[in-house]
Amino acid sequence: MGQGAPEYTELTPHEESVGAFCIDRTEVTAGAYAACTSEACQGVDQQGWCADAEEHAEHPRNCVSLQQASAYCAWRGARLPTDA
């Protein structure tokens, strides 16, 4: 990590090791996201066309902020992946 991409200019290149982990095979759908009862999941971060649960339940959910994505993961008892 830390080299090859402009956004890593402040990091010293280094090796990174990660242990075993589980990750979802597919993106979160608009329908699945709509089931989130956490208040932090509410609202949209409008950036163009947004999939809504009523008409596009099987589409990947978009137009959420990092905070909303994190809140959804916590609601599910999970977390977002780390950079490593």
Steps between C-alpha positions, in 0.01 A plus 500: 500500500600861467631526148374511144194718550501879548283481813773302680774763468516560876545132588830321500478192277462192720379141503162436658371166629141417580355198669202300386187706437147474367357742247169511317511362146268764357417863559224597742174533307265797532241262644736366767615851593138615535454245779752687719313635802789716623427872477856542368402307184236753400535759223699501179831648394365611159766458233312434178256213452420313823353149526193499721351197673155527341596493133854358509512269802748261337740772383809581706428779750674825414475863617601429860777671692789321669323560832177344370687200360676455833169528688343238273790261564476557877123438483578164337766420758778548245744773395647653187826348373826671591747640247718191546 
